[in-house]
Amino acid sequence: MCVRVDMELVNRRQLKLKCSHYLPVDANTMKVLKPLPCVVYLHGNSGSRIDADDIVDSYLSEGIAVFSIDFGGCGLSDGDFVTLGWRERDDLECVLDYLSADKNTACIALFGRSMGAATALLVASDDRYYHMIRGMVLDSCYTSVRQVLLELANKYVGKVPLVPFASMVDKAVDLLREAVLHRAGFDLDAVNVIQAARHCSSPVLFGHADDDQLVLASHTKNLFAEYGGEKLINVFEGDHNSIRPKAFQDQALSFLQRCFNDAMKEPTPPPSPVAP
C-alpha cells in the first residue's frame, strides 16, 4: 500500500513549488511505520513531476519513498522560465531542507534527467548539501549549457539565418547568451556542470542514450571522466526522450538500494554531552 501526499513548498525566491511525496504505508494503519529512504526525482526542462511515474511503482514496492517536484516555471509551480539548472538549484535545496526535517525520511538520493541531472550535480557539489545526498542516478546530463548550444548550432550551419557560416557559431551563442541574460536574468555560462562534477563525492550512476541528438553521449562520458567520487556509467540504446531500457531502470534501482544500505550501516554519532 502507498499514499501520495501533494504539497506546496516555497523556495528562497518566494515561488510556490508543487510537489508530490509517495510513501509506502502499512495496509492496516495506512501510516508510515518507520523512517524510509527517499529518492528525489528531478525532471527535464520540458517535463514535470508526473515524469516520476516512470519509477514510482518499482521503488515503492521496495520500500523506498519517492519525492517529485515541478521546478519553477514548470508544471503547476510558480515562475515564468526554466534556467537549465541555475535557479533550479534553489528548488532542489528547498526540497532537501524539507526532507532533512521530515520524520518519515531516513536518507536521500537523487534521480535526475537532463536538466534535473545537471541540477543534482550543481547541488551535490555544494558544501551545504553534499552530505545529505547518499547517491545519484544522472540520465542524459550535460557538461555545460554553452557546449550543448555550440553542438546544436554546428548542426544548423547554413540552414538558419543566425549561423550562415561555421565561423559564426561562437558569435551566435554569444548573442543568445545576451538575449537570455536580458530576458530571463541568468547567464548561460554560469551553468558549468563539469566543474561541479569535479567537486562531488556521492556515488553516482551515469546513464545516456547512444543516439541522443540533443545532448550528445560525449557529455556523460566527459562527466564520468571528471567526476570526483565513486562512479558507474551505462550507455544504452535510445534517444534523448525515449523510454529507458528495463535493464538500466533495474540497474538504477539496485544501485540506489546499495547506496541506501551503505548509509544505513553508518554508525550513529553519539549525542553531544550535556553541559553541567
C-alpha positions in Angstrom: 0.0 0.0 0.0 1.1 3.6 -0.5 -0.1 7.1 -0.2 0.5 10.2 -2.3 0.8 13.5 -0.4 0.6 16.6 -2.5 2.1 19.7 -1.0 3.4 23.2 -1.7 6.9 24.4 -0.8 8.2 27.9 -1.0 11.7 28.5 -2.3 14.1 31.3 -1.4 12.7 33.4 -4.3 9.2 33.0 -2.7 8.0 30.9 -5.6 5.4 28.2 -4.7 6.6 24.8 -5.9 4.1 22.0 -6.3 5.4 18.6 -5.1 4.2 15.0 -4.5 5.5 12.7 -1.9 4.9 9.0 -2.5 5.2 6.8 0.7 4.8 3.1 1.3 2.4 2.6 4.3 1.2 -0.2 6.5 -2.0 -1.7 5.0 -3.8 -1.8 8.4 -3.0 1.6 9.7 -2.3 3.5 6.5 0.7 5.0 8.2 4.4 5.1 7.6 5.9 2.7 10.3 9.5 3.9 10.2 11.7 6.5 8.5 12.3 5.5 4.9 14.9 6.1 2.2 13.7 8.6 -0.3 14.5 9.3 -3.9 14.0 12.8 -5.2 13.1 12.7 -8.9 14.2 15.8 -10.9 12.6 16.2 -14.3 14.0 17.6 -17.5 13.4 21.1 -19.0 10.2 20.1 -20.8 8.9 17.9 -18.0 7.1 17.9 -14.7 6.8 15.9 -11.5 4.5 13.5 -13.3 7.6 12.1 -15.0 8.4 10.4 -11.8 5.7 7.9 -12.7 8.4 6.0 -14.6 9.9 4.9 -11.3 7.3 5.3 -8.6 5.8 1.8 -8.6 9.1 -0.1 -8.6 10.6 2.0 -5.9 7.6 1.9 -3.6 7.5 -1.9 -3.9 11.0 -2.0 -2.5 10.1 0.2 0.5 11.6 3.4 -1.0 9.7 6.7 -0.9 9.7 9.0 -4.0 9.5 12.8 -3.9 8.8 14.7 -7.1 8.7 18.4 -7.8 7.6 20.7 -10.5 10.6 23.0 -10.9 9.9 26.7 -11.0 8.4 27.6 -14.4 7.2 24.0 -15.0 4.0 22.1 -14.3 1.9 23.8 -11.7 4.7 25.7 -9.9 5.1 29.5 -10.0 7.7 31.0 -12.3 8.0 32.0 -16.0 11.3 30.5 -17.1 13.4 27.4 -16.7 17.1 28.2 -16.3 18.7 24.8 -17.1 20.0 24.2 -13.5 20.9 27.7 -12.4 17.8 28.6 -10.4 16.5 25.0 -10.2 19.3 24.6 -7.6 17.2 26.7 -5.3 14.2 24.4 -5.8 16.2 21.3 -5.0 17.7 22.9 -2.0 14.2 23.7 -0.8 13.2 20.1 -1.1 16.4 18.9 0.7 15.7 21.3 3.5 12.2 19.9 3.8 13.1 16.2 3.7 16.0 16.6 6.2 13.5 17.8 8.7 10.8 15.2 7.8 10.3 12.4 10.4 9.5 9.9 7.6 12.8 10.3 5.8 15.8 8.3 6.8 18.2 9.2 3.9 18.1 10.8 0.5 19.2 10.1 -3.1 18.6 11.9 -6.3 17.4 10.7 -9.7 17.7 13.4 -12.4 17.1 13.5 -16.1 18.8 16.1 -18.3 18.2 19.5 -16.6 17.3 17.6 -13.5 20.6 15.7 -13.6 22.5 18.9 -14.1 20.7 20.4 -11.1 21.6 17.4 -9.0 25.3 17.8 -9.7 25.3 21.5 -9.0 23.7 20.9 -5.6 25.8 17.8 -4.8 28.9 19.9 -5.1 27.7 22.4 -2.6 29.3 22.3 0.9 25.9 22.9 2.5 24.2 19.8 0.9 26.6 17.2 -0.3 26.4 15.3 3.0 22.6 14.8 2.6 22.9 13.1 -0.8 23.7 9.3 -0.5 23.7 8.5 -4.2 22.6 9.8 -7.6 21.3 8.5 -10.9 22.0 11.0 -13.6 20.4 10.4 -17.0 21.4 12.4 -20.1 23.3 15.1 -18.2 25.2 17.9 -20.0 28.6 19.3 -19.2 27.6 22.9 -19.8 24.8 24.8 -21.5 27.3 26.5 -23.8 28.6 23.2 -25.1 25.1 21.9 -25.9 24.4 25.2 -27.8 27.6 25.0 -29.7 26.9 21.5 -30.8 23.3 22.3 -31.8 24.5 25.4 -33.7 27.1 23.5 -35.6 24.3 21.1 -36.8 22.4 24.0 -38.3 25.2 25.9 -40.0 23.9 27.2 -43.4 20.4 26.1 -42.5 19.2 29.0 -40.3 20.0 32.7 -40.7 21.7 33.1 -37.3 24.5 30.7 -38.3 25.2 31.0 -42.1 28.8 30.0 -41.7 30.7 27.9 -39.2 32.8 30.9 -38.2 29.5 32.4 -36.8 28.8 29.7 -34.3 30.5 31.2 -31.3 29.0 34.6 -32.1 25.5 33.2 -32.4 25.8 31.5 -29.0 27.1 34.8 -27.5 24.1 36.6 -28.9 21.8 34.0 -27.5 23.5 34.3 -24.1 23.0 38.1 -24.1 19.3 37.6 -25.1 18.7 35.1 -22.2 20.5 37.4 -19.7 18.3 40.3 -20.7 15.0 38.3 -20.8 15.4 35.7 -18.1 18.1 37.3 -15.9 20.6 34.5 -15.8 23.9 33.7 -17.5 24.0 30.5 -19.6 27.8 30.3 -19.0 27.2 30.1 -15.2 25.7 26.6 -15.6 29.1 24.8 -15.6 28.2 21.3 -14.7 31.5 19.6 -15.4 33.2 22.0 -12.9 30.7 21.0 -10.3 31.3 17.3 -11.0 34.9 17.5 -10.0 33.8 18.5 -6.5 31.2 15.8 -6.0 31.7 12.8 -3.7 28.4 10.9 -3.7 28.3 7.6 -5.5 26.8 8.1 -9.0 25.4 6.1 -11.8 25.6 8.0 -15.1 23.2 6.9 -18.0 22.9 8.2 -21.5 21.2 7.1 -24.7 23.7 6.4 -27.5 21.6 8.2 -30.2 20.8 11.3 -28.2 21.0 14.2 -30.7 20.1 17.0 -28.2 22.7 16.2 -25.5 25.4 14.0 -27.1 26.5 11.0 -25.1 30.0 12.5 -25.0 28.7 14.9 -22.3 28.1 12.0 -19.9 31.4 10.3 -20.9 33.3 13.5 -20.1 31.4 14.0 -16.8 32.2 10.4 -15.9 35.9 11.0 -16.5 36.0 14.1 -14.3 33.6 13.0 -11.5 35.2 13.2 -8.1 33.5 10.2 -6.4 32.6 6.6 -6.9 31.0 6.2 -10.3 29.5 3.9 -12.9 28.3 4.5 -16.4 25.8 2.9 -18.8 25.4 4.0 -22.4 22.2 2.3 -23.7 20.1 2.3 -26.9 17.7 5.2 -27.5 17.5 8.9 -27.9 17.0 11.9 -25.6 13.3 11.3 -24.9 13.0 7.5 -25.5 11.7 5.2 -22.8 14.7 3.9 -20.9 15.6 0.2 -21.1 14.4 -2.0 -18.3 18.0 -3.1 -17.7 19.0 0.5 -17.0 16.0 1.1 -14.7 16.8 -2.1 -12.8 20.4 -1.1 -12.5 19.4 2.3 -11.2 17.1 0.8 -8.5 19.8 -1.7 -7.5 22.4 1.0 -7.3 20.3 3.3 -5.1 19.4 0.4 -2.9 23.1 -0.3 -2.3 23.7 3.4 -1.6 20.8 3.4 1.0 22.1 0.2 2.6 25.5 1.7 3.0 24.0 4.8 4.5 22.0 2.8 7.0 25.2 0.9 8.1 27.0 4.1 9.1 27.3 4.4 12.9 25.1 7.0 14.5 27.2 9.7 16.1 27.0 9.8 19.9 24.8 12.5 21.4 26.6 15.7 22.4 27.4 15.8 26.1 25.0 17.8 28.3 26.6 20.8 29.9 26.7 20.5 33.7 
